[in-house]
Amino acid sequence: MAAERLSMRTIKEVLRLKWEKKFSNKQIEQSCKIAR
């Protein structure tokens, strides 16, 4: 089953949360409403 594609905006937001805000994967998942 193919994964749904993410927009570039979503990808940038995930990276920002991960590296600037030091969010955990679970926090990012909840914030962006995407699967881990």
Secondary structure as the mmCIF struct_conf table of DSSP 4:
data_model
#
loop_
_struct_conf.conf_type_id
_struct_conf.id
_struct_conf.beg_label_comp_id
_struct_conf.beg_label_asym_id
_struct_conf.beg_label_seq_id
_struct_conf.end_label_comp_id
_struct_conf.end_label_asym_id
_struct_conf.end_label_seq_id
HELX_LH_PP_P HELX_LH_PP_P1 ALA A 2 SER A 7
HELX_RH_AL_P HELX_RH_AL_P1 MET A 8 TRP A 19
TURN_TY1_P TURN_TY1_P1 GLU A 20 GLU A 20
BEND BEND1 LYS A 21 LYS A 21
HELX_RH_AL_P HELX_RH_AL_P2 ASN A 25 CYS A 32
TURN_TY1_P TURN_TY1_P2 LYS A 33 LYS A 33
#
